[in-house]
Amino acid sequence: MEHTLILDNLTHKNVHNQFKLNGYHLNYEDMCRVAYSFIKEGNEYEKHIGSFLLEWLDDDLYIEVETSGTTGTPKVIRLEKKAMIQSALATGDFFHLEPGNKALLCLSAKYIAGKMMLVRALILGLSLDITTVDGTPLAYNEEEYDFAAMVPLQVENSLGKLDKIKKLIIGGAPVSKGLAEKLKKEKVHAFETYGMTETITHVAARKIGDKTFKTLPNITITKDERDCLVIDAPKIVSDTIITNDIVEIISDHEFIWLGRFDSVINSGGVKLFPEQIEIKLQDVMPHRFFIASQPDEKLGQKIILIVESNPKEIPSSIFDLLDKFEKPKEIIFIPQFVETKTGKLNRVQTLAKIKE
């Protein structure tokens, strides 16, 4: 039976009777005391946990969060707590999480991904361990977990120890081809997620190695006239969400992600997706990079490669992986990319920095 069928009457004041934090059973009053303790005496990551817990357990029916700013200007939005509960229930159903399952929090509770790990634990009755928020969450941890969420860098640094995790969700940035190949050799059920702050983290996931994303329960999809994904998740978001992600729709619950509408390049009449070109180059480029375009008299737009490095020679053989129209017509070097507060590449501001 799905969690949503039996737990629709939950509120944010409910703390599941099987919930544990670092091995200790805590009820509502205990959580408030722990939160104050974290804020007063904890490390930075514990202070963020404490602040969120107090915000979650108060009388307000919503919380305020800042979007990542990956694809636009960061903004503060309100998320209803009941919608966050429904998101947690949908995740529990999709990944078959059960009360008492052990989970790991190694993401900052300052942002939505970390906040939602706490909500899932509170609502689903998970036994949650918290650890320092850094790039090596399993370095000194010999525990075994049923569920964890990481960003790709953490996953890369945890290779060889991922057999300690049964189900792993990866978000925050795309999973490279190289990392996907390495994950196939690990004894872990790993999934790449699709979502955003506005959808309260992920609304779809795909098993590493698969091309197709599948939506969580009670979420359906279509696409608009631009071929961009339209998400209908009535239990999580009251309004339909129109994204700028170009997709191929397989069914009303499955899609293949192709790239961003606002980054599509029309070069000589050929429509090119920078993200698809980047996937091809990920494992051969020695520096961080991204694909962009510049106006061109003959082609309309020409492909350019932006590299985070001091100027250097890039072997032309690297581009043998690309189709004719995908090959960069110019390479631009910049010492340091502009990043969002969550450490993601900010393409728009980096390009603006180049134009300066």
VEXDREN-2710 file (C-alpha; in Angstrom, 1 decimal):
% VEXDREN-2710
k/r/px/py/pz
1/MET/0.0/0.0/0.0
2/GLU/1.3/3.4/-0.9
3/HIS/2.3/5.8/1.9
4/THR/0.0/8.5/0.4
5/LEU/-3.1/6.3/0.8
6/ILE/-2.7/6.1/4.6
7/LEU/-0.9/9.3/5.5
8/ASP/-2.8/12.0/3.8
9/ASN/-3.8/13.5/7.1
10/LEU/-0.2/14.2/8.2
11/THR/0.9/17.6/9.3
12/HIS/4.4/19.1/9.8
13/LYS/3.9/18.7/13.6
14/ASN/3.9/14.9/13.2
15/VAL/7.2/13.1/14.0
16/HIS/7.1/9.4/13.0
17/ASN/7.4/7.1/16.0
18/GLN/10.3/5.2/14.3
19/PHE/12.2/8.4/13.4
20/LYS/15.8/8.5/14.8
21/LEU/18.5/11.1/14.6
22/ASN/22.0/9.7/14.9
23/GLY/20.6/6.6/16.5
24/TYR/18.3/8.3/19.1
25/HIS/14.5/8.2/19.0
26/LEU/13.2/11.8/19.2
27/ASN/9.7/13.1/19.5
28/TYR/8.4/16.6/18.7
29/GLU/9.6/18.1/22.0
30/ASP/13.0/16.3/21.7
31/MET/13.4/17.7/18.2
32/CYS/12.9/21.3/19.4
33/ARG/15.6/20.8/22.1
34/VAL/18.0/19.2/19.7
35/ALA/17.5/22.1/17.2
36/TYR/18.3/24.7/19.9
37/SER/21.3/22.8/20.9
38/PHE/22.6/22.5/17.3
39/ILE/22.1/26.3/16.8
40/LYS/23.9/27.2/20.1
41/GLU/26.7/24.6/20.1
42/GLY/26.9/22.9/16.8
43/ASN/29.2/23.1/13.8
44/GLU/28.1/25.1/10.7
45/TYR/26.2/22.1/9.1
46/GLU/24.5/21.4/12.5
47/LYS/23.4/25.0/12.8
48/HIS/21.7/24.8/9.4
49/ILE/20.0/21.6/10.5
50/GLY/18.9/23.3/13.8
51/SER/17.6/26.4/12.0
52/PHE/15.5/24.3/9.5
53/LEU/14.1/22.0/12.2
54/LEU/12.8/25.0/14.2
55/GLU/11.3/26.5/11.0
56/TRP/9.7/23.1/10.2
57/LEU/8.3/22.6/13.6
58/ASP/6.8/26.1/14.1
59/ASP/3.2/27.1/13.5
60/ASP/3.8/28.5/10.0
61/LEU/2.3/26.5/7.1
62/TYR/5.2/27.2/4.8
63/ILE/8.9/27.8/4.6
64/GLU/10.9/30.2/2.5
65/VAL/13.8/28.9/0.4
66/GLU/16.1/30.5/-2.1
67/THR/16.4/28.9/-5.6
68/SER/19.8/27.9/-6.8
69/GLY/20.2/30.4/-9.5
70/THR/21.6/27.9/-11.9
71/THR/19.4/29.0/-14.8
72/GLY/18.4/32.5/-13.7
73/THR/18.5/35.0/-10.9
74/PRO/18.2/33.4/-7.4
75/LYS/14.8/34.2/-5.8
76/VAL/13.1/33.4/-2.5
77/ILE/10.0/31.3/-2.9
78/ARG/7.5/29.9/-0.4
79/LEU/7.0/26.2/-0.2
80/GLU/4.0/24.8/1.7
81/LYS/4.9/22.3/4.4
82/LYS/2.0/20.0/3.3
83/ALA/3.5/19.9/-0.2
84/MET/6.9/19.0/1.2
85/ILE/5.2/16.2/3.1
86/GLN/3.6/14.9/-0.1
87/SER/7.0/15.1/-1.9
88/ALA/8.5/13.0/0.9
89/LEU/5.7/10.4/0.6
90/ALA/6.1/10.3/-3.2
91/THR/9.9/9.6/-2.7
92/GLY/9.1/6.9/-0.2
93/ASP/6.7/5.2/-2.6
94/PHE/9.0/5.5/-5.6
95/PHE/12.1/4.1/-3.8
96/HIS/10.2/1.7/-1.6
97/LEU/11.4/3.2/1.7
98/GLU/10.1/1.7/4.9
99/PRO/9.9/2.9/8.5
100/GLY/13.2/2.0/10.2
101/ASN/15.3/2.2/7.1
102/LYS/18.6/3.9/7.7
103/ALA/19.5/7.0/5.7
104/LEU/22.4/9.4/5.5
105/LEU/22.3/13.2/5.4
106/CYS/25.5/14.6/3.8
107/LEU/24.0/17.6/2.1
108/SER/23.6/21.1/3.6
109/ALA/20.3/21.7/5.3
110/LYS/20.7/25.3/4.1
111/TYR/19.3/24.2/0.8
112/ILE/16.2/22.3/-0.3
113/ALA/18.0/18.9/-1.0
114/GLY/19.3/18.8/2.6
115/LYS/16.0/20.1/4.1
116/MET/14.0/17.4/2.3
117/MET/16.3/14.6/3.6
118/LEU/15.2/15.7/7.1
119/VAL/11.5/15.9/6.1
120/ARG/11.6/12.4/4.6
121/ALA/13.2/11.0/7.8
122/LEU/10.6/12.7/10.0
123/ILE/7.6/11.7/7.9
124/LEU/8.6/8.2/6.8
125/GLY/10.2/7.2/10.1
126/LEU/13.8/6.8/8.8
127/SER/16.8/6.4/11.0
128/LEU/18.9/9.4/9.9
129/ASP/22.6/9.8/10.4
130/ILE/24.0/13.3/9.8
131/THR/27.6/13.9/8.8
132/THR/29.8/16.8/7.9
133/VAL/28.9/18.4/4.6
134/ASP/32.0/17.9/2.4
135/GLY/33.2/16.1/-0.7
136/THR/34.0/12.8/1.1
137/PRO/30.9/11.7/3.1
138/LEU/31.9/8.1/3.4
139/ALA/35.6/8.6/4.2
140/TYR/35.4/7.8/7.9
141/ASN/32.0/6.1/7.9
142/GLU/31.7/2.3/8.1
143/GLU/27.9/2.3/8.6
144/GLU/25.5/0.7/6.0
145/TYR/22.5/2.7/4.7
146/ASP/19.3/2.0/2.8
147/PHE/19.1/5.4/1.3
148/ALA/21.3/8.5/0.7
149/ALA/21.5/11.6/-1.5
150/MET/24.7/13.0/-2.9
151/VAL/26.0/15.4/-5.5
152/PRO/28.3/13.9/-8.3
153/LEU/31.5/15.1/-6.6
154/GLN/30.6/13.2/-3.4
155/VAL/29.8/10.1/-5.4
156/GLU/33.1/10.3/-7.3
157/ASN/35.0/10.5/-4.0
158/SER/33.0/7.6/-2.5
159/LEU/33.7/5.1/-5.3
160/GLY/34.7/1.8/-3.7
161/LYS/32.6/2.4/-0.6
162/LEU/29.2/2.7/-2.2
163/ASP/28.3/-0.9/-1.5
164/LYS/27.4/0.5/2.0
165/ILE/24.4/2.2/0.4
166/LYS/21.5/0.3/-1.1
167/LYS/19.8/3.1/-2.9
168/LEU/21.5/6.4/-3.9
169/ILE/20.0/9.4/-5.5
170/ILE/22.3/11.9/-7.3
171/GLY/21.3/15.5/-8.0
172/GLY/22.6/19.0/-8.2
173/ALA/24.5/18.5/-11.4
174/PRO/24.4/16.0/-14.4
175/VAL/26.1/12.7/-13.9
176/SER/28.9/12.4/-16.4
177/LYS/29.4/9.5/-18.8
178/GLY/32.6/8.5/-17.0
179/LEU/30.9/8.5/-13.5
180/ALA/28.0/6.6/-14.9
181/GLU/30.3/3.9/-16.2
182/LYS/32.1/3.7/-12.8
183/LEU/28.8/3.4/-11.0
184/LYS/27.8/0.4/-13.1
185/LYS/30.6/-1.5/-11.4
186/GLU/29.5/-0.5/-7.9
187/LYS/27.1/-2.6/-5.8
188/VAL/24.6/0.2/-5.4
189/HIS/21.2/1.1/-7.0
190/ALA/22.0/4.6/-8.2
191/PHE/19.6/7.1/-9.7
192/GLU/20.0/10.4/-11.3
193/THR/17.2/12.8/-10.3
194/TYR/15.4/15.6/-12.2
195/GLY/13.8/18.5/-10.3
196/MET/14.3/22.0/-9.0
197/THR/13.6/24.0/-5.8
198/GLU/10.1/24.9/-7.1
199/THR/9.2/21.2/-7.4
200/ILE/10.6/20.5/-3.9
201/THR/13.6/18.6/-5.2
202/HIS/13.1/15.7/-7.6
203/VAL/9.9/14.9/-9.5
204/ALA/11.5/12.2/-11.6
205/ALA/14.5/9.8/-11.6
206/ARG/16.3/7.5/-13.9
207/LYS/18.5/4.5/-13.0
208/ILE/22.1/5.1/-13.9
209/GLY/22.6/3.7/-17.4
210/ASP/19.1/4.4/-18.5
211/LYS/18.1/7.3/-20.8
212/THR/14.5/7.6/-19.6
213/PHE/13.4/9.6/-16.5
214/LYS/10.3/8.2/-14.7
215/THR/8.1/10.5/-12.7
216/LEU/7.3/9.9/-9.0
217/PRO/3.7/8.9/-8.0
218/ASN/0.9/11.4/-8.8
219/ILE/3.0/13.4/-11.2
220/THR/2.2/13.5/-15.0
221/ILE/4.0/15.3/-17.8
222/THR/3.4/16.8/-21.2
223/LYS/5.3/19.3/-23.4
224/ASP/4.5/22.7/-24.8
225/GLU/4.8/24.1/-28.3
226/ARG/8.6/24.6/-27.7
227/ASP/8.9/20.9/-26.9
228/CYS/9.6/21.9/-23.2
229/LEU/8.6/19.8/-20.3
230/VAL/5.3/20.7/-18.5
231/ILE/4.9/19.1/-15.0
232/ASP/1.6/18.5/-13.4
233/ALA/2.1/17.6/-9.7
234/PRO/-1.1/18.7/-7.9
235/LYS/-0.1/17.3/-4.5
236/ILE/3.2/19.2/-4.6
237/VAL/2.5/22.4/-6.6
238/SER/-0.9/23.9/-7.2
239/ASP/0.0/25.4/-10.6
240/THR/1.3/23.5/-13.6
241/ILE/5.1/24.1/-14.0
242/ILE/6.3/25.0/-17.4
243/THR/10.1/24.4/-17.7
244/ASN/12.7/25.4/-20.2
245/ASP/13.9/21.8/-20.5
246/ILE/13.5/20.3/-24.0
247/VAL/12.4/16.7/-23.8
248/GLU/11.2/13.7/-25.8
249/ILE/8.0/12.4/-24.2
250/ILE/7.8/8.7/-24.0
251/SER/4.5/8.5/-22.0
252/ASP/2.7/10.8/-19.5
253/HIS/5.1/9.4/-16.9
254/GLU/8.4/9.0/-18.8
255/PHE/10.7/11.4/-20.7
256/ILE/14.2/11.8/-22.2
257/TRP/15.9/15.1/-21.3
258/LEU/17.6/16.7/-24.3
259/GLY/18.8/20.2/-23.1
260/ARG/17.8/23.7/-22.2
261/PHE/15.5/25.7/-24.5
262/ASP/17.4/28.9/-23.6
263/SER/20.8/27.4/-24.5
264/VAL/19.8/25.8/-27.9
265/ILE/22.2/26.9/-30.6
266/ASN/21.1/27.3/-34.3
267/SER/24.3/27.0/-36.3
268/GLY/23.9/26.9/-40.1
269/GLY/20.3/25.8/-39.7
270/VAL/21.2/22.9/-37.4
271/LYS/19.7/22.8/-33.9
272/LEU/22.4/21.9/-31.4
273/PHE/22.1/21.2/-27.7
274/PRO/25.2/22.4/-25.7
275/GLU/24.4/19.9/-22.9
276/GLN/24.6/16.9/-25.4
277/ILE/28.0/18.2/-26.8
278/GLU/29.3/18.6/-23.2
279/ILE/28.4/15.0/-22.4
280/LYS/30.5/13.8/-25.3
281/LEU/33.5/15.9/-24.1
282/GLN/33.2/15.3/-20.3
283/ASP/35.7/12.5/-20.1
284/VAL/38.4/13.9/-22.4
285/MET/38.5/17.6/-21.4
286/PRO/41.2/18.2/-18.7
287/HIS/39.5/21.3/-17.3
288/ARG/36.1/22.4/-16.4
289/PHE/34.3/23.8/-19.5
290/PHE/31.0/24.5/-21.1
291/ILE/29.6/25.0/-24.6
292/ALA/28.1/28.4/-25.7
293/SER/27.6/30.4/-28.9
294/GLN/28.4/33.7/-30.5
295/PRO/26.8/35.5/-33.4
296/ASP/28.3/34.6/-36.8
297/GLU/27.6/36.2/-40.2
298/LYS/27.6/32.9/-42.1
299/LEU/26.2/30.5/-39.6
300/GLY/23.9/32.7/-37.6
301/GLN/25.5/31.3/-34.4
302/LYS/28.8/29.6/-34.0
303/ILE/29.8/27.1/-31.3
304/ILE/32.4/28.2/-28.8
305/LEU/34.1/26.4/-26.0
306/ILE/34.6/28.1/-22.7
307/VAL/37.4/26.6/-20.6
308/GLU/38.3/27.3/-16.9
309/SER/42.1/27.6/-17.3
310/ASN/44.9/29.9/-18.3
311/PRO/45.4/29.9/-22.1
312/LYS/46.9/26.6/-23.3
313/GLU/47.0/24.3/-26.3
314/ILE/43.9/22.0/-26.6
315/PRO/44.7/19.0/-28.9
316/SER/42.3/19.0/-31.9
317/SER/41.9/15.2/-31.5
318/ILE/39.7/15.9/-28.5
319/PHE/37.0/17.0/-30.8
320/ASP/37.1/13.9/-33.0
321/LEU/34.2/12.7/-30.8
322/LEU/31.9/15.4/-32.1
323/ASP/29.8/15.7/-35.2
324/LYS/30.8/18.3/-37.9
325/PHE/28.5/21.0/-36.7
326/GLU/29.3/20.4/-33.0
327/LYS/33.0/21.2/-33.2
328/PRO/33.9/24.6/-31.6
329/LYS/34.9/27.4/-33.9
330/GLU/36.6/29.2/-31.1
331/ILE/38.1/28.4/-27.6
332/ILE/37.9/31.0/-24.9
333/PHE/39.9/30.7/-21.6
334/ILE/38.8/32.2/-18.3
335/PRO/40.8/31.7/-15.1
336/GLN/37.7/31.1/-12.9
337/PHE/34.0/30.5/-13.7
338/VAL/31.3/32.3/-11.8
339/GLU/29.3/30.0/-9.5
340/THR/26.0/30.0/-7.7
341/LYS/25.8/29.9/-3.9
342/THR/25.4/26.1/-4.1
343/GLY/28.6/25.8/-6.1
344/LYS/27.0/25.2/-9.5
345/LEU/28.3/26.8/-12.7
346/ASN/26.5/30.1/-13.5
347/ARG/26.8/30.1/-17.3
348/VAL/25.0/33.5/-17.8
349/GLN/27.3/35.4/-15.4
350/THR/30.4/33.7/-16.7
351/LEU/29.6/34.7/-20.2
352/ALA/28.9/38.2/-19.0
353/LYS/32.3/38.2/-17.3
354/ILE/33.9/37.2/-20.7
355/LYS/32.2/40.1/-22.5
356/GLU/33.5/42.6/-20.0
END
